[in-house]
Amino acid sequence: MLSISTMRRTGGLVDGRTARAALLACVFLSAFSPVRLFAQGDLDRLALRFASMTAVTGLEQAMVDSLRALFPGSTRDHAGNVTLTLGQGSPKRLFTCPLDEVGYVVGNILPDGFLLLRRVGGGGAGRTASPLFDQQLEGHRVTVFGARGAVPGVVAVKSTHLTRGRGAAGTPDPVFTVDNAYVDLGASSAAEVQGLGIAVLAPVSLAKRPHLYGERLLAAPVAGRRAACAALAAAVQAKPKVKGTVVVAFTVQSLYTSNAGLASVKALLGPFDDIKTAALPARYADTAVETVALADADRLVREILQWMEGR
């Protein structure tokens, strides 16, 4: 940071008033630059990292493991939540962010190697998936998470040549539902599928290909939730001087009616004087291109820090 004396040694081109103003500006920027720089650099990387992950309701283990590695000293409770305690004393407050998403599991493995799907997490906690949610599967790439790692697949599209004219004249084609989703992994038998480490109830999601475009807009499935959790993670990594005790919880199973993850945190670590949940507005919700503005995530980081520090 430049001092006033340093500025005066530049040949007298900067008068005292201007120098003092410049010094104040430097002090102001130094006070806020860690959050600003983190928000526009590391926050973007965190948001992209989180948006690349899959955490189907009740099957969030892989994302939980990643968060545990991100926050040394964090714990995983019996429900699967990742929690981290900052500060000590009163008041005792809780800031949460739900990790889980509406998704699918393998419902059956057919003898010819195709997979059938079942949707999970479509309701609960005041949330119901759009009636069009399943239709985005048709003809698109998916990822199946087996015991031996992620396996790419594609949802088959029915043949127009074989189905044309099958229905009554003037009637529209039936609407695609999850029951019409046949996932092709390139396997020709159930044994080949099992050889890939895939069994019934393995998680399945749309292939995650998060994309940054425009003025720091992030498009990805469940981008709003992922960017909100990235903002909470960024706030923790900024090492705030918290007032009292703040418990940070990345919760699971929020899309079940009981919101089991949050209930577990309250039972194990509560009671709390105040509870906040990280959330961001998103456009095109419940689609493969759900979009969130990372400028909103910047503001959320600052709001979380102010709340943690009791300002």
C-alpha positions in Angstrom: 0.0 0.0 0.0 1.4 3.4 -0.9 2.0 5.9 1.9 1.5 9.7 1.6 5.2 10.2 2.0 5.9 7.8 -0.9 3.4 9.7 -3.1 5.1 13.0 -2.2 8.5 11.6 -3.4 7.1 11.1 -6.9 7.9 14.8 -7.7 5.2 16.7 -6.0 2.6 15.8 -8.6 0.2 14.6 -5.9 -1.0 17.2 -3.4 -1.8 16.4 0.2 -5.5 16.2 -0.2 -5.3 13.9 -3.2 -2.8 11.7 -1.4 -5.0 11.4 1.6 -7.9 10.5 -0.6 -5.8 7.9 -2.3 -4.6 6.5 1.0 -8.2 6.2 2.3 -9.2 4.4 -0.9 -6.3 2.0 -0.4 -7.4 1.3 3.1 -11.0 0.8 2.0 -10.0 -1.6 -0.7 -7.7 -3.5 1.5 -10.5 -4.1 4.0 -12.8 -5.5 1.4 -10.5 -7.0 -1.3 -10.2 -10.5 0.3 -13.9 -11.0 -0.1 -14.1 -9.3 -3.5 -11.1 -11.2 -4.9 -12.4 -14.5 -3.5 -15.8 -13.9 -4.8 -14.7 -13.2 -8.4 -12.0 -15.8 -8.5 -12.2 -18.7 -6.0 -16.0 -18.4 -5.7 -16.4 -19.0 -9.5 -14.1 -22.0 -9.2 -16.0 -23.3 -6.2 -19.4 -22.8 -8.0 -18.1 -24.7 -11.0 -16.7 -27.5 -8.9 -20.0 -27.9 -6.9 -22.1 -27.7 -10.1 -20.1 -30.6 -11.5 -21.1 -32.9 -8.7 -24.1 -35.0 -8.3 -25.9 -35.5 -4.9 -29.2 -37.3 -5.6 -31.4 -37.2 -2.5 -30.3 -39.8 0.0 -27.2 -40.6 -2.1 -25.0 -37.6 -1.4 -21.9 -39.4 -0.1 -19.6 -38.4 -3.0 -20.2 -34.7 -2.5 -20.0 -35.1 1.3 -16.6 -36.7 0.9 -15.4 -33.8 -1.3 -16.6 -31.2 1.3 -14.9 -33.1 4.1 -11.6 -32.8 2.1 -12.3 -29.1 1.5 -12.8 -28.3 5.2 -10.3 -30.1 7.4 -11.8 -30.4 10.9 -15.3 -30.8 9.7 -17.4 -33.8 10.8 -19.9 -36.1 9.2 -22.9 -37.0 11.4 -24.9 -40.2 11.2 -27.4 -38.7 8.7 -24.5 -37.7 6.4 -24.4 -33.9 7.0 -21.1 -32.1 6.9 -20.8 -29.7 9.9 -18.1 -27.3 11.0 -18.2 -25.2 14.2 -16.7 -21.7 14.2 -16.1 -19.6 17.3 -17.5 -20.3 20.8 -19.9 -19.0 23.4 -23.2 -17.3 22.9 -25.2 -16.7 20.8 -25.2 -20.1 19.1 -26.4 -19.9 15.5 -26.7 -22.2 12.5 -26.1 -21.5 8.8 -27.1 -24.3 6.4 -27.1 -25.2 2.8 -28.8 -28.2 1.3 -26.7 -30.4 -1.0 -29.2 -32.8 -2.5 -31.0 -32.7 -5.8 -33.9 -34.3 -7.5 -32.5 -37.2 -9.5 -32.9 -40.9 -10.4 -31.8 -44.3 -9.4 -31.6 -47.5 -11.3 -34.9 -49.3 -11.0 -34.1 -52.4 -12.9 -31.5 -53.9 -15.2 -33.0 -55.6 -18.2 -31.5 -58.8 -19.8 -30.4 -56.9 -22.9 -28.3 -54.4 -20.8 -30.7 -51.4 -20.7 -31.5 -49.7 -17.4 -34.8 -48.5 -16.2 -35.1 -45.5 -13.9 -37.1 -44.3 -10.9 -37.2 -40.7 -9.8 -36.3 -39.7 -6.2 -36.5 -36.4 -4.4 -39.4 -35.1 -6.4 -41.2 -33.6 -3.5 -40.9 -32.8 0.2 -39.9 -29.7 2.1 -42.3 -27.6 0.1 -40.7 -28.5 -3.3 -42.3 -30.4 -6.2 -40.4 -31.1 -9.4 -41.8 -29.6 -12.6 -44.2 -31.8 -14.7 -41.7 -31.4 -17.5 -38.7 -32.4 -15.4 -38.5 -36.0 -16.7 -38.9 -35.0 -20.3 -35.4 -33.4 -20.4 -34.0 -37.0 -20.1 -35.1 -38.1 -23.6 -32.2 -38.4 -25.9 -29.7 -36.8 -23.4 -26.6 -38.0 -21.8 -26.7 -39.2 -18.2 -24.2 -40.4 -15.7 -24.7 -43.6 -13.7 -22.6 -43.8 -10.4 -21.6 -47.4 -9.9 -19.4 -49.0 -7.3 -16.4 -48.7 -9.7 -17.0 -45.1 -10.6 -19.1 -43.0 -12.9 -20.3 -44.6 -16.2 -21.6 -42.5 -19.1 -24.9 -43.4 -20.8 -27.6 -42.0 -22.9 -31.4 -42.2 -22.7 -32.8 -43.8 -25.9 -35.2 -42.0 -28.2 -38.1 -44.0 -29.6 -38.0 -44.8 -33.3 -40.4 -42.6 -35.3 -40.3 -45.1 -38.1 -41.5 -47.9 -35.9 -44.1 -45.9 -33.9 -45.5 -43.7 -36.6 -49.2 -44.4 -37.2 -49.6 -46.7 -34.2 -52.0 -44.3 -32.4 -55.5 -43.3 -33.3 -55.7 -40.7 -36.1 -55.5 -37.2 -34.8 -54.3 -38.1 -31.3 -51.0 -36.7 -30.1 -48.0 -38.8 -29.2 -48.0 -39.8 -25.5 -45.9 -37.6 -23.2 -42.5 -38.9 -22.3 -42.2 -40.0 -18.6 -39.5 -41.6 -16.5 -41.2 -44.9 -17.3 -40.2 -44.4 -21.0 -36.5 -43.9 -20.1 -34.3 -46.7 -21.3 -30.6 -46.0 -20.5 -28.1 -47.4 -22.9 -24.6 -47.9 -21.5 -23.3 -49.7 -24.5 -23.7 -53.0 -22.6 -25.4 -56.0 -24.3 -26.4 -57.9 -21.2 -27.2 -57.6 -17.5 -23.9 -59.3 -16.7 -22.0 -56.6 -18.6 -23.8 -53.9 -16.7 -23.0 -55.6 -13.4 -19.4 -55.9 -14.5 -19.3 -52.1 -14.7 -20.2 -52.0 -11.0 -23.8 -50.9 -11.5 -26.6 -52.4 -9.4 -30.2 -51.5 -8.7 -30.5 -48.2 -6.7 -27.3 -46.7 -8.2 -27.7 -42.9 -8.5 -28.3 -41.5 -12.0 -28.3 -37.9 -13.1 -28.2 -35.7 -16.2 -24.5 -35.4 -17.3 -23.2 -32.3 -15.5 -21.5 -29.9 -17.9 -21.6 -26.5 -16.0 -21.1 -23.5 -18.3 -20.0 -20.0 -17.5 -21.2 -17.4 -19.9 -22.1 -13.7 -20.3 -21.6 -11.6 -17.2 -20.6 -14.4 -14.8 -23.8 -16.4 -15.4 -23.6 -20.1 -14.5 -25.8 -22.7 -16.2 -26.1 -26.2 -14.9 -28.6 -28.5 -13.3 -29.4 -27.2 -9.8 -27.1 -24.3 -10.3 -28.9 -22.2 -7.7 -28.3 -24.7 -4.9 -24.7 -25.3 -5.9 -23.8 -21.6 -6.2 -25.5 -21.0 -2.8 -23.4 -23.7 -1.2 -20.3 -22.3 -2.9 -21.1 -18.9 -1.4 -21.3 -20.5 2.1 -18.1 -22.3 1.5 -16.4 -19.1 0.4 -17.6 -17.3 3.5 -16.1 -20.0 5.7 -12.8 -19.9 3.8 -12.6 -16.1 4.4 -12.1 -17.0 8.1 -14.6 -14.6 9.6 -14.3 -13.4 13.2 -17.6 -14.9 14.2 -19.8 -13.5 17.1 -20.4 -16.3 19.5 -20.7 -19.8 17.9 -21.7 -20.4 14.3 -22.3 -24.0 13.2 -22.1 -24.4 9.4 -24.0 -27.3 8.0 -24.1 -28.7 4.5 -27.2 -30.9 4.8 -28.5 -33.9 3.1 -32.0 -35.4 2.4 -33.7 -31.9 2.4 -36.0 -33.0 -0.4 -37.6 -35.7 1.8 -40.8 -34.6 3.6 -39.1 -34.9 7.0 -36.0 -32.8 5.9 -34.0 -35.4 7.8 -30.6 -33.8 7.4 -31.6 -30.5 9.0 -33.5 -32.3 11.7 -30.4 -34.3 12.6 -28.3 -31.2 12.9 -30.8 -29.5 15.2 -31.1 -32.6 17.4 -27.3 -33.2 17.7 -26.0 -29.6 17.9 -28.9 -27.4 18.9 -30.8 -25.6 20.2 -29.9 -22.5 18.1 -30.7 -18.9 18.7 -31.0 -18.3 14.9 -31.0 -20.4 11.8 -30.3 -19.2 8.2 -30.3 -21.1 4.9 -28.2 -20.1 1.9 -30.3 -19.6 -1.2 -30.1 -17.8 -4.5 -32.6 -16.9 -7.2 -32.3 -19.0 -10.4 -33.8 -18.8 -13.9 -35.0 -21.9 -15.8 -35.3 -23.9 -12.6 -35.3 -27.7 -12.8 -33.8 -27.7 -16.2 -30.4 -28.7 -17.5 -29.6 -25.0 -18.0 -30.8 -23.6 -14.7 -29.0 -20.3 -14.5 -27.7 -18.3 -11.6 -25.8 -15.0 -11.5 -22.6 -15.3 -9.7 -22.8 -11.6 -8.9 -25.7 -12.6 -6.6 -23.4 -15.2 -5.1 -20.9 -12.4 -4.4 -23.5 -10.5 -2.4 -24.5 -13.6 -0.6 -20.9 -14.2 0.6 -20.9 -10.6 2.0 -24.3 -11.1 3.7 -23.1 -14.4 5.3 -19.9 -12.8 6.6 -21.8 -9.9 8.1 -24.3 -12.3 9.7 -21.5 -14.5 11.1 -19.7 -11.5 12.5 -22.9 -10.1 14.0 -22.7 -6.9 11.9 
